[in-house]
């Protein structure tokens, strides 16, 4: 069973990306994409899919990468499938090429390439990189900074409106100095 902390971290890191057709969280991938991703990823019993990234043109998910609770699986275009245990991943890095931007799962014996085709990219690769590095400490505490403990964060401060809702006067105040409206 997947802990609530891991679910929350993955959802928080990838929620904006999962609104795209290429990223699927947990078991939200359509059956066709799930079959495609499982063509290069051989899961162990108890290994849970966290993220599937589909890097195919026609949406089969036979190329891309899969992040699970134990490993990162990858199959770049026209290359062999690779995988690395998350316990070995120290960080994710990025290099941009002519047709693609590559994210690498860095580990002591090398790197595993997670290709992101530039046709879909436009800053997308940077968002994927940020999300992967955000969840890595939760999945592999030895990878660096400790996992973010959301309970230790201070409560959010209310955002004051940029203008008075009553008269439209500018300013961030609790009482409008022009009309006396409580903001």
TAVENVEN-V343410 format. One record per residue. N is the residue number from 1. RES is the residue in one letter. OMEGA is omega in degrees with one decimal (NA if undefined). Layout:
BEGIN
N_RES_OMEGA ; N_RES_OMEGA
END
This chain:
BEGIN
1_X_-177.8 ; 2_X_-179.1 ; 3_X_179.4 ; 4_X_179.4 ; 5_X_179.5 ; 6_X_178.5 ; 7_X_-179.0 ; 8_X_-179.8 ; 9_X_-179.3 ; 10_X_-179.3 ; 11_X_-178.8 ; 12_X_-177.0 ; 13_X_-172.3 ; 14_X_-172.8 ; 15_X_178.6 ; 16_X_-179.7 ; 17_X_-176.9 ; 18_X_175.4 ; 19_X_177.7 ; 20_X_179.5 ; 21_X_-174.3 ; 22_X_-174.0 ; 23_X_-179.6 ; 24_X_-179.1 ; 25_X_176.3 ; 26_X_-177.1 ; 27_X_-176.6 ; 28_X_-179.2 ; 29_X_174.7 ; 30_X_-176.4 ; 31_X_-179.3 ; 32_X_179.9 ; 33_X_178.4 ; 34_X_177.7 ; 35_X_179.7 ; 36_X_-179.5 ; 37_X_180.0 ; 38_X_176.4 ; 39_X_177.7 ; 40_X_-178.9 ; 41_X_177.3 ; 42_X_-175.3 ; 43_X_172.7 ; 44_X_173.5 ; 45_X_179.7 ; 46_X_178.4 ; 47_X_-173.2 ; 48_X_177.9 ; 49_X_176.2 ; 50_X_-176.1 ; 51_X_169.9 ; 52_X_174.0 ; 53_X_-179.6 ; 54_X_-179.4 ; 55_X_-179.8 ; 56_X_179.5 ; 57_X_-174.8 ; 58_X_171.6 ; 59_X_179.2 ; 60_X_-178.3 ; 61_X_176.7 ; 62_X_171.6 ; 63_X_-178.4 ; 64_X_176.5 ; 65_X_179.1 ; 66_X_174.9 ; 67_X_177.9 ; 68_X_178.5 ; 69_X_-177.1 ; 70_X_-171.9 ; 71_X_166.8 ; 72_X_176.4 ; 73_X_-178.3 ; 74_X_171.2 ; 75_X_176.2 ; 76_X_178.3 ; 77_X_174.9 ; 78_X_178.5 ; 79_X_178.7 ; 80_X_177.6 ; 81_X_176.6 ; 82_X_173.5 ; 83_X_176.6 ; 84_X_175.6 ; 85_X_178.5 ; 86_X_178.8 ; 87_X_178.8 ; 88_X_-175.7 ; 89_X_179.9 ; 90_X_177.5 ; 91_X_173.3 ; 92_X_178.9 ; 93_X_-177.3 ; 94_X_170.5 ; 95_X_179.6 ; 96_X_176.9 ; 97_X_-176.9 ; 98_X_-177.8 ; 99_X_-178.0 ; 100_X_170.9 ; 101_X_-177.8 ; 102_X_170.4 ; 103_X_179.9 ; 104_X_171.0 ; 105_X_-176.7 ; 106_X_178.2 ; 107_X_-174.3 ; 108_X_-177.7 ; 109_X_179.4 ; 110_X_-179.0 ; 111_X_176.1 ; 112_X_-175.5 ; 113_X_172.8 ; 114_X_-173.3 ; 115_X_175.9 ; 116_X_-176.5 ; 117_X_-175.4 ; 118_X_178.2 ; 119_X_179.4 ; 120_X_-164.8 ; 121_X_-178.1 ; 122_X_-179.0 ; 123_X_-178.6 ; 124_X_-179.9 ; 125_X_178.6 ; 126_X_177.8 ; 127_X_177.2 ; 128_X_179.8 ; 129_X_179.3 ; 130_X_-179.5 ; 131_X_179.7 ; 132_X_179.0 ; 133_X_178.6 ; 134_X_-178.1 ; 135_X_-176.6 ; 136_X_-179.8 ; 137_X_177.4 ; 138_X_-177.8 ; 139_X_179.1 ; 140_X_-177.4 ; 141_X_179.6 ; 142_X_-175.1 ; 143_X_-179.4 ; 144_X_-177.3 ; 145_X_178.1 ; 146_X_179.2 ; 147_X_-179.6 ; 148_X_176.5 ; 149_X_-174.5 ; 150_X_-178.2 ; 151_X_-179.0 ; 152_X_179.8 ; 153_X_177.2 ; 154_X_179.3 ; 155_X_-179.6 ; 156_X_178.1 ; 157_X_179.4 ; 158_X_177.4 ; 159_X_-179.5 ; 160_X_-179.2 ; 161_X_-179.1 ; 162_X_177.7 ; 163_X_179.5 ; 164_X_178.1 ; 165_X_-179.2 ; 166_X_-175.4 ; 167_X_179.0 ; 168_X_179.8 ; 169_X_-178.9 ; 170_X_174.7 ; 171_X_178.6 ; 172_X_-178.5 ; 173_X_179.1 ; 174_X_176.4 ; 175_X_-178.7 ; 176_X_-179.1 ; 177_X_-178.2 ; 178_X_-175.7 ; 179_X_178.2 ; 180_X_-179.8 ; 181_X_174.9 ; 182_X_-177.4 ; 183_X_NA
END
